[in-house]
Amino acid sequence: MTDMPNWEGFMIPTLKVMSDGIIRHWREFQPLVADQAQLTDEQKKEMLPSGGALKYENRIGWGVSFLTNVGALRRPKRGHYQITNAGKQLIELFPNGAKERDIKALGADPSSPIREYVATTTRKTSAPAMTAPTEESSMTPTEQVQSGIERIHDEIAVELLTRLQDKDPGFFEQAVVDL
């Protein structure tokens, strides 16, 4: 089985589905995008680790958000989207898929119909991020948070075991009783 595309991998399939110019609600086009991306039935059923949403829908959502921000899609009303001329140009330029950096580079060109990407929130960072860029860059922000929580749980489990192993057996027995 092939891996599910990251959020960037859903951008061009989304634009291809929307290329007919019809205004569609996001719930209507997400299954069409999954078919366009040739997801398997197993991939279509895969949930986020939190169990709150389907993984492919979450990733399409992040792609749609980015495409809307740069002007490739427009949102005529809440939850409804339509392709723009800029979106059609992206299909022509990147028929086999586009990366965020490629589209952002187009936004820096004043002659391009792609708008410059503008973050919707400002982030304050007090310390450098400690991430694994190869794995986490393919995750949506929701998946990154969930991965971080899992990492913290794993670290706490290791630390707790180490502390328990360093104590005398009587302490361990009392900890079991207390739990």
N, C-alpha and C positions, 0 to 999 in steps of 0.2 A: 504494500500500500504506500502511495506517495504521501508526503507530508502536506498538510493543509497550507495554502498560501498564507503569508502574513498579511497585514492590512494593506500594504502596498500592492500585493499581488491581486487584490480585489478591485483596484482602481480602474484599470482598463476594462475588465469584464463589466463593471458597473456602467462605464461610459458606453460600451457596446450595446448593452441592454437598453440604455436610455437614448441611443442614437436616432431613434425614430421621432424624437421631439415631443412625444406624449408626456404630459404631466402625470406622474405616478406617485402614490403614497409609498413610503418606504416599506411598509409591510407587503405591498404588491410586488415591488421589484426585487426584494432580497432573495426569494426563492428562484427567480429568473437568473439572478447573478450567480447563485450557487450552481445552477445548471450550466451557465456560460463558462464558469470556472471548472466544470467537469468534476465537481465534488462527488465522492462516493456516498452511498446511503449512510455508512458509518460516520463519515465526516459531517454529514448534515445533522446527525443526532448528537454529535460531541458537544458536551456542555463545558462551560467554564468551571474551574475547580470549585468555585463558590456554589455552583449549581443554579445560579440565578438566570442564566441566559445561554442560548446556543452560541458556541464559539464563532461560527462563521458569521452570524448576524452581528456580533460584537465587532468583528474585524471589518465587515462591510461598513458598519456605522462609522468607524474611525476613518475609513477611506472616503466616505461620503462627506464627512465633516471637513476633511482636508480639501477635497475637490471643490466644495462650496466656498471655502475660504479663499481659494485662488481664482475663483470665477469660472471653473469648468462646468459646474452645476449651479443652477439658481433655485431658490426656494420661494415660489410664488405665494405659498401659504404654509402654515405649520405642518410639518411632516410630509409635504409634497415637494417633489423635485423635478427639474427639467434640465436637459443638456443645453449648453450654450455653444456658440461658435468656437469658443476657446476649448471646450470639451471635445468637440469634433476634431479640432486640430490636434489635440493630444492623441486621439486614436490614430490619426494619420502619421504622427511623428513616432509613436511608440506602439505599434500594433501588437507587439508580443509582450508588452508590460513596461511599466515605468517605475522609477524609484522616486522617492520624495525629493532627493537632491537634484534629479534631472528637471523636475517640474519647478522647483524653487529657482534653479538657474534660469529658466525661461522667464520667471517673474521678475528677475533682475534686469531683463532686456526691455527697454522702453518701447520697442517696436512690437513686442509680443502681446497677444490678447490675454495672456495669463497674468493675473495680478500678483504682486509680491505677497508672499505669505506673511500674515500678521497674526502673532499668537493672541488668542482671545483672553488669556490671563497672564499676568506678570508673575514670575517665579523668583522668590528670594532664596538664594543658596548661601548658607553659612559655611559649609564644608564641601570639598569636592565629592562628587558622587562616586560611590564604590560599586560600579556595575560591571558586568561582563558584557561588553558591547556587542559581541557577535550574537549571543543568545537573546539578550534583552531588547536589542534593537528590532527584532522581528516580532516582539510582543506588543500588544496594545497596552496603554497605561493601566487598564483594569487588570490585565494578566500580570503586569510587572508588580503591582501592589500585592496580588495574591501570591506570586512567587516570593516576594519579600517576606510575607507573613510565614510562608512555609519554611523559608530559610531561618527565620527567627525561631520558630518552633523547633527545628532541628538543632540549632545552636544551644537552645535552652535545655533540650533533652540531653545533649552531650555534656553540658556543664553540670546538670543535676546528677547524672550518673558518676561523673568524676568526683563531685563533692561527696556523694554517698559512699563511693569506694574508698575515699580517703579517711573516713570515720571508722570507729570501732564497731564491731558487730552489734553491740547493744544499742548504739545510736540508730543503726539501720532497722533493727527490730522495732524500736519505738516509733520510727518514722512510718513503718508499715502500719502499725496499730493506729497512729494518728490519722493516716489517710483513710 
